[in-house]
Amino acid sequence: MAKATGDNLDRYYTPPQLASAVLAWVGRWVSDRWDSTGEETRERLSMIEPASGDGAFMDAASAAGWEVRGGCDLDPRSEEHTSEL
């Protein structure tokens, strides 16, 4: 994982491939438990990212068809990936 330097926030960014793999696993786990086809569940999946950083999980969720409801981060440089919740 890439570590940003230059301040005391100790930021680590998730690689996009890892974010996609984690969300694919979550989607399968949810589908296996609540929907026999997976299609209806996928349409209902949504997320709020509590540490949006560079937006890897939000981008992966959007690409997977999830509703991305917003994100937040302590780092003001992450503003492009944050929103009012």
PLY file of the C-alpha trace (Angstrom):
ply
format ascii 1.0
element vertex 85
property float x
property float y
property float z
element edge 84
property int vertex1
property int vertex2
end_header
0.00 0.00 0.00
1.17 3.47 -0.79
1.90 5.66 2.20
1.48 9.41 1.89
4.12 11.41 3.70
4.59 14.97 4.82
2.19 15.28 7.74
1.02 13.44 10.85
-2.14 11.83 9.41
-0.40 8.50 8.68
-2.38 7.85 5.49
-2.29 4.53 3.67
-4.15 4.11 0.39
-5.82 0.88 -0.69
-4.78 -0.32 -4.16
-7.78 -0.25 -6.56
-7.43 -3.99 -7.31
-7.71 -4.85 -3.60
-10.76 -2.61 -3.16
-12.45 -4.32 -6.14
-11.63 -7.79 -4.78
-12.95 -6.96 -1.29
-16.21 -5.55 -2.66
-16.65 -8.54 -5.00
-16.31 -10.83 -1.98
-18.80 -8.74 0.03
-21.25 -8.80 -2.87
-21.03 -12.60 -3.13
-21.37 -12.99 0.65
-24.50 -10.83 0.72
-26.00 -12.54 -2.34
-25.40 -16.01 -0.92
-27.28 -15.09 2.24
-30.16 -12.92 1.04
-30.89 -13.55 -2.60
-30.78 -16.69 -4.70
-30.02 -14.86 -7.97
-27.73 -12.07 -6.75
-29.25 -9.57 -9.17
-31.82 -8.08 -6.79
-29.30 -7.85 -3.97
-26.69 -6.14 -6.14
-29.22 -3.44 -7.01
-29.81 -2.76 -3.31
-26.16 -2.61 -2.21
-24.97 0.81 -1.14
-22.09 2.19 0.88
-20.82 5.14 2.85
-17.03 5.34 3.05
-15.83 6.58 6.48
-12.19 7.00 5.36
-12.42 7.78 1.66
-8.76 8.66 1.06
-8.19 8.51 -2.68
-11.60 6.92 -3.31
-10.53 3.35 -4.17
-13.51 1.70 -2.44
-15.98 4.29 -3.71
-14.72 3.87 -7.29
-14.86 0.07 -7.03
-18.38 0.17 -5.55
-19.60 2.46 -8.30
-18.02 0.23 -10.98
-19.76 -2.80 -9.41
-23.15 -1.10 -9.63
-23.50 -0.22 -5.97
-25.04 3.05 -4.87
-22.28 5.20 -3.37
-23.97 7.46 -0.84
-20.88 9.47 0.10
-17.65 9.51 1.98
-15.62 11.50 4.44
-11.99 11.81 5.46
-9.90 13.80 7.94
-7.47 14.78 5.18
-8.69 17.93 3.42
-6.81 16.79 0.27
-9.38 13.98 -0.05
-12.10 16.54 -0.75
-12.86 15.28 -4.27
-14.02 11.96 -2.76
-16.03 13.38 0.14
-19.55 14.69 0.30
-22.18 15.97 2.67
-23.94 12.94 4.16
0 1
1 2
2 3
3 4
4 5
5 6
6 7
7 8
8 9
9 10
10 11
11 12
12 13
13 14
14 15
15 16
16 17
17 18
18 19
19 20
20 21
21 22
22 23
23 24
24 25
25 26
26 27
27 28
28 29
29 30
30 31
31 32
32 33
33 34
34 35
35 36
36 37
37 38
38 39
39 40
40 41
41 42
42 43
43 44
44 45
45 46
46 47
47 48
48 49
49 50
50 51
51 52
52 53
53 54
54 55
55 56
56 57
57 58
58 59
59 60
60 61
61 62
62 63
63 64
64 65
65 66
66 67
67 68
68 69
69 70
70 71
71 72
72 73
73 74
74 75
75 76
76 77
77 78
78 79
79 80
80 81
81 82
82 83
83 84
